[in-house]
Amino acid sequence: MSGISTAAVATSATTTAAGRMGALARAELTLLGRSKGTLFAALFVPLAMPFSLRQIAGGMDLKANGLSIGAVVVPGAIGISLLFAVYSALTTVFAARREELVLKRLRTGELRDPEILAGAALPSVAIGLTQCVVLAIGCAALLDAGAPSAPQLAVIGVLLGLVMFTALAAVTASFSRSVESAQVMGMPLTFASMFGSGLFIPFEVMPDKVASICEFLPLSPVIELVRGGWTGDLSGGQTLGALATAVAWTVVSVFAVRRWFRWEPRR
Protein backbone atom coordinates (compact mmCIF):
# COMPACT_ATOMS: atom_id res chain seq x y z
CA MET A 1 0.00 0.00 0.00
CA SER A 2 2.80 2.34 -0.99
CA GLY A 3 4.56 2.11 2.35
CA ILE A 4 1.53 1.21 4.48
CA SER A 5 0.89 -2.41 5.36
CA THR A 6 -2.46 -3.77 4.27
CA ALA A 7 -2.32 -6.15 7.20
CA ALA A 8 -2.21 -3.19 9.58
CA VAL A 9 -5.45 -1.90 8.09
CA ALA A 10 -7.04 -5.31 8.36
CA THR A 11 -6.07 -5.90 11.99
CA SER A 12 -6.42 -2.45 13.60
CA ALA A 13 -9.76 -1.83 15.30
CA THR A 14 -11.56 -4.33 13.13
CA THR A 15 -14.22 -5.46 15.60
CA THR A 16 -16.84 -3.24 13.96
CA ALA A 17 -17.52 -1.96 10.45
CA ALA A 18 -16.83 1.58 11.67
CA GLY A 19 -13.48 0.51 13.12
CA ARG A 20 -12.46 -1.26 9.93
CA MET A 21 -13.41 1.69 7.75
CA GLY A 22 -11.73 4.10 10.15
CA ALA A 23 -8.44 2.19 9.96
CA LEU A 24 -8.61 2.16 6.17
CA ALA A 25 -9.51 5.86 6.07
CA ARG A 26 -6.48 6.76 8.21
CA ALA A 27 -4.19 4.81 5.90
CA GLU A 28 -5.80 6.42 2.85
CA LEU A 29 -5.38 9.89 4.34
CA THR A 30 -1.65 9.23 4.73
CA LEU A 31 -1.42 8.18 1.09
CA LEU A 32 -3.44 11.20 -0.03
CA GLY A 33 -0.99 13.47 1.74
CA ARG A 34 1.85 11.95 -0.30
CA SER A 35 0.12 12.63 -3.62
CA LYS A 36 0.93 16.30 -4.09
CA GLY A 37 -0.90 16.73 -7.38
CA THR A 38 -4.14 15.16 -6.16
CA LEU A 39 -3.92 17.03 -2.86
CA PHE A 40 -3.39 20.39 -4.62
CA ALA A 41 -6.36 19.83 -6.96
CA ALA A 42 -8.56 18.73 -4.06
CA LEU A 43 -7.62 21.49 -1.61
CA PHE A 44 -6.72 24.64 -3.50
CA VAL A 45 -8.56 24.60 -6.83
CA PRO A 46 -12.06 24.71 -5.27
CA LEU A 47 -11.04 27.41 -2.80
CA ALA A 48 -9.75 29.67 -5.59
CA MET A 49 -12.79 29.30 -7.85
CA PRO A 50 -15.28 31.59 -6.02
CA PHE A 51 -13.29 34.66 -7.04
CA SER A 52 -13.37 33.60 -10.69
CA LEU A 53 -17.07 32.84 -10.41
CA ARG A 54 -17.60 36.27 -8.87
CA GLN A 55 -16.03 37.96 -11.88
CA ILE A 56 -18.02 35.85 -14.35
CA ALA A 57 -21.29 36.46 -12.52
CA GLY A 58 -20.57 40.16 -12.38
CA GLY A 59 -20.69 40.31 -16.18
CA MET A 60 -24.19 38.79 -16.38
CA ASP A 61 -27.55 40.48 -16.12
CA LEU A 62 -28.59 38.49 -13.08
CA LYS A 63 -31.25 40.84 -11.74
CA ALA A 64 -33.27 40.46 -14.93
CA ASN A 65 -33.46 36.73 -14.19
CA GLY A 66 -34.23 37.11 -10.50
CA LEU A 67 -30.76 36.08 -9.32
CA SER A 68 -28.10 37.60 -7.09
CA ILE A 69 -24.33 37.22 -7.00
CA GLY A 70 -24.55 34.96 -3.97
CA ALA A 71 -27.13 32.70 -5.62
CA VAL A 72 -24.62 32.07 -8.43
CA VAL A 73 -21.29 32.05 -6.61
CA VAL A 74 -22.13 29.81 -3.64
CA PRO A 75 -23.69 26.89 -5.56
CA GLY A 76 -20.98 27.16 -8.20
CA ALA A 77 -18.21 27.04 -5.59
CA ILE A 78 -19.79 24.04 -3.88
CA GLY A 79 -20.18 22.30 -7.24
CA ILE A 80 -16.50 22.85 -8.04
CA SER A 81 -15.57 21.34 -4.68
CA LEU A 82 -17.67 18.24 -5.38
CA LEU A 83 -16.08 17.84 -8.80
CA PHE A 84 -12.45 18.28 -7.79
CA ALA A 85 -12.20 17.37 -4.10
CA VAL A 86 -14.51 14.36 -4.39
CA TYR A 87 -15.08 13.11 -7.93
CA SER A 88 -11.69 13.74 -9.57
CA ALA A 89 -9.71 12.85 -6.45
CA LEU A 90 -11.59 9.60 -5.83
CA THR A 91 -11.45 8.52 -9.46
CA THR A 92 -7.66 8.64 -9.15
CA VAL A 93 -7.69 6.97 -5.71
CA PHE A 94 -9.85 4.02 -6.78
CA ALA A 95 -7.84 3.44 -9.95
CA ALA A 96 -4.49 3.73 -8.16
CA ARG A 97 -5.42 1.35 -5.33
CA ARG A 98 -6.73 -1.18 -7.83
CA GLU A 99 -3.57 -1.05 -9.97
CA GLU A 100 -1.41 -1.41 -6.84
CA LEU A 101 -3.39 -4.55 -5.90
CA VAL A 102 -4.40 -2.91 -2.63
CA LEU A 103 -8.11 -3.51 -3.21
CA LYS A 104 -7.51 -7.16 -4.06
CA ARG A 105 -5.50 -7.72 -0.87
CA LEU A 106 -8.05 -5.91 1.29
CA ARG A 107 -10.79 -8.26 0.09
CA THR A 108 -8.93 -11.20 1.67
CA GLY A 109 -9.38 -9.70 5.16
CA GLU A 110 -12.37 -8.79 7.29
CA LEU A 111 -13.32 -5.76 5.22
CA ARG A 112 -16.42 -6.17 3.09
CA ASP A 113 -16.61 -4.68 -0.38
CA PRO A 114 -18.76 -1.64 0.57
CA GLU A 115 -16.48 -1.00 3.56
CA ILE A 116 -13.39 -0.99 1.35
CA LEU A 117 -14.85 1.59 -1.02
CA ALA A 118 -16.34 3.69 1.78
CA GLY A 119 -13.14 3.64 3.83
CA ALA A 120 -11.02 4.65 0.84
CA ALA A 121 -13.46 7.45 0.05
CA LEU A 122 -13.80 8.90 3.55
CA PRO A 123 -10.80 11.30 3.46
CA SER A 124 -11.83 12.86 0.14
CA VAL A 125 -15.47 13.05 1.21
CA ALA A 126 -14.45 14.71 4.48
CA ILE A 127 -12.31 17.22 2.58
CA GLY A 128 -15.18 17.93 0.19
CA LEU A 129 -17.69 18.41 3.02
CA THR A 130 -15.32 20.69 4.93
CA GLN A 131 -14.71 22.75 1.82
CA CYS A 132 -18.42 23.13 1.18
CA VAL A 133 -18.92 24.50 4.69
CA VAL A 134 -15.88 26.81 4.45
CA LEU A 135 -16.91 28.05 1.00
CA ALA A 136 -20.47 28.76 2.11
CA ILE A 137 -19.28 30.73 5.16
CA GLY A 138 -16.50 32.47 3.23
CA CYS A 139 -18.76 33.52 0.36
CA ALA A 140 -21.36 34.81 2.81
CA ALA A 141 -18.75 36.87 4.64
CA LEU A 142 -16.40 38.01 1.87
CA LEU A 143 -18.56 38.10 -1.25
CA ASP A 144 -21.80 39.38 0.30
CA ALA A 145 -23.59 36.15 -0.57
CA GLY A 146 -25.83 36.40 2.47
CA ALA A 147 -27.30 33.57 4.52
CA PRO A 148 -29.40 30.76 3.02
CA SER A 149 -33.17 31.21 3.17
CA ALA A 150 -33.84 27.46 3.20
CA PRO A 151 -30.65 25.87 4.59
CA GLN A 152 -32.21 22.39 4.69
CA LEU A 153 -32.29 22.30 0.88
CA ALA A 154 -28.61 23.25 0.67
CA VAL A 155 -27.66 20.57 3.21
CA ILE A 156 -29.65 17.90 1.38
CA GLY A 157 -28.11 18.93 -1.93
CA VAL A 158 -24.55 18.73 -0.59
CA LEU A 159 -25.08 15.35 1.07
CA LEU A 160 -26.66 13.88 -2.07
CA GLY A 161 -23.78 15.28 -4.10
CA LEU A 162 -21.18 13.67 -1.85
CA VAL A 163 -22.77 10.23 -2.15
CA MET A 164 -23.49 10.56 -5.87
CA PHE A 165 -20.02 11.68 -6.91
CA THR A 166 -18.35 9.06 -4.74
CA ALA A 167 -20.29 6.40 -6.63
CA LEU A 168 -19.64 8.09 -9.98
CA ALA A 169 -15.91 8.15 -9.21
CA ALA A 170 -15.97 4.39 -8.62
CA VAL A 171 -17.87 3.89 -11.89
CA THR A 172 -15.36 5.99 -13.83
CA ALA A 173 -12.42 4.15 -12.27
CA SER A 174 -14.05 0.84 -13.21
CA PHE A 175 -13.65 1.56 -16.92
CA SER A 176 -10.14 3.04 -16.67
CA ARG A 177 -7.09 0.94 -17.43
CA SER A 178 -4.63 3.07 -15.45
CA VAL A 179 -4.39 6.07 -13.16
CA GLU A 180 -3.61 8.30 -16.13
CA SER A 181 -6.58 7.06 -18.14
CA ALA A 182 -8.81 7.51 -15.08
CA GLN A 183 -7.92 11.19 -15.04
CA VAL A 184 -8.76 11.47 -18.74
CA MET A 185 -12.01 9.52 -18.45
CA GLY A 186 -13.21 11.82 -15.70
CA MET A 187 -12.82 14.93 -17.85
CA PRO A 188 -16.05 14.64 -19.91
CA LEU A 189 -18.27 14.59 -16.83
CA THR A 190 -16.21 17.31 -15.16
CA PHE A 191 -16.39 19.70 -18.12
CA ALA A 192 -20.03 18.88 -18.87
CA SER A 193 -20.88 19.65 -15.25
CA MET A 194 -18.84 22.84 -15.15
CA PHE A 195 -20.44 24.35 -18.23
CA GLY A 196 -23.84 22.65 -18.28
CA SER A 197 -24.95 22.29 -14.65
CA GLY A 198 -25.27 25.96 -13.81
CA LEU A 199 -21.86 26.50 -12.24
CA PHE A 200 -20.68 29.22 -14.62
CA ILE A 201 -23.92 29.87 -16.50
CA PRO A 202 -27.15 29.64 -14.48
CA PHE A 203 -30.05 27.77 -16.04
CA GLU A 204 -32.07 31.00 -16.01
CA VAL A 205 -29.56 32.57 -18.42
CA MET A 206 -29.43 29.58 -20.79
CA PRO A 207 -31.84 29.10 -23.71
CA ASP A 208 -34.87 27.13 -22.53
CA LYS A 209 -34.19 24.04 -24.67
CA VAL A 210 -30.56 23.86 -23.58
CA ALA A 211 -31.47 24.34 -19.93
CA SER A 212 -34.11 21.60 -20.07
CA ILE A 213 -31.46 19.13 -21.26
CA CYS A 214 -28.72 20.28 -18.89
CA GLU A 215 -31.04 19.87 -15.90
CA PHE A 216 -30.58 16.10 -16.19
CA LEU A 217 -26.79 16.19 -15.72
CA PRO A 218 -25.66 14.60 -12.42
CA LEU A 219 -24.53 17.84 -10.80
CA SER A 220 -27.54 19.88 -11.94
CA PRO A 221 -29.99 18.81 -9.19
CA VAL A 222 -27.34 19.45 -6.55
CA ILE A 223 -26.77 22.98 -7.85
CA GLU A 224 -30.53 23.55 -8.06
CA LEU A 225 -31.06 22.44 -4.45
CA VAL A 226 -28.16 24.52 -3.11
CA ARG A 227 -29.27 27.58 -5.11
CA GLY A 228 -32.84 27.05 -3.94
CA GLY A 229 -31.54 26.85 -0.40
CA TRP A 230 -29.94 30.26 -0.80
CA THR A 231 -32.78 32.02 -2.61
CA GLY A 232 -35.66 30.23 -0.91
CA ASP A 233 -37.78 30.41 -4.06
CA LEU A 234 -37.63 26.74 -5.12
CA SER A 235 -41.17 25.43 -5.42
CA GLY A 236 -42.31 22.09 -4.04
CA GLY A 237 -42.50 20.60 -7.53
CA GLN A 238 -39.04 21.84 -8.43
CA THR A 239 -37.64 20.47 -5.17
CA LEU A 240 -39.17 17.05 -5.77
CA GLY A 241 -37.89 17.04 -9.35
CA ALA A 242 -34.35 17.88 -8.26
CA LEU A 243 -34.47 15.26 -5.51
CA ALA A 244 -35.78 12.62 -7.91
CA THR A 245 -33.02 13.35 -10.44
CA ALA A 246 -30.28 13.24 -7.80
CA VAL A 247 -31.60 10.03 -6.25
CA ALA A 248 -31.95 8.43 -9.68
CA TRP A 249 -28.34 9.22 -10.57
CA THR A 250 -27.19 7.89 -7.19
CA VAL A 251 -29.14 4.64 -7.52
CA VAL A 252 -27.91 4.06 -11.08
CA SER A 253 -24.32 4.80 -10.05
CA VAL A 254 -24.46 2.43 -7.07
CA PHE A 255 -25.94 -0.29 -9.29
CA ALA A 256 -23.15 0.27 -11.84
CA VAL A 257 -20.52 -0.04 -9.11
CA ARG A 258 -22.02 -3.30 -7.85
CA ARG A 259 -22.24 -4.64 -11.39
CA TRP A 260 -19.03 -3.48 -13.06
CA PHE A 261 -16.48 -2.33 -10.47
CA ARG A 262 -13.19 -4.14 -10.98
CA TRP A 263 -11.09 -5.14 -7.98
CA GLU A 264 -8.06 -6.24 -9.99
CA PRO A 265 -5.96 -4.41 -12.59
CA ARG A 266 -7.45 -4.25 -16.08
CA ARG A 267 -5.24 -6.08 -18.57
Secondary structure, DSSP 4 states (H G I P E B T S, - for coil): -TTS-HHHHHHSS-SSHHHHHHHHHHHHHHHHHH-HHHHHHHHHHHHHHHHHHHHHHHTS--GGGT--HHHHHHHHHHHHHIIIIIIIHHHHHHHHHHHTTHHHHHTTSS--HHHHHHHHHHHHHHHHHHHHHHHHHHHHHHS-----SSHHHHHHHHHHHHHHHHHHHHHHHHT-SSHHHHHHHTHHHHHHHHHHSSSSS-TTTS-HHHHHHHTTSTTHHHHHHHHHHHH----HHHHHHHHHHHHHHHHHHHHHHHHH--SS---
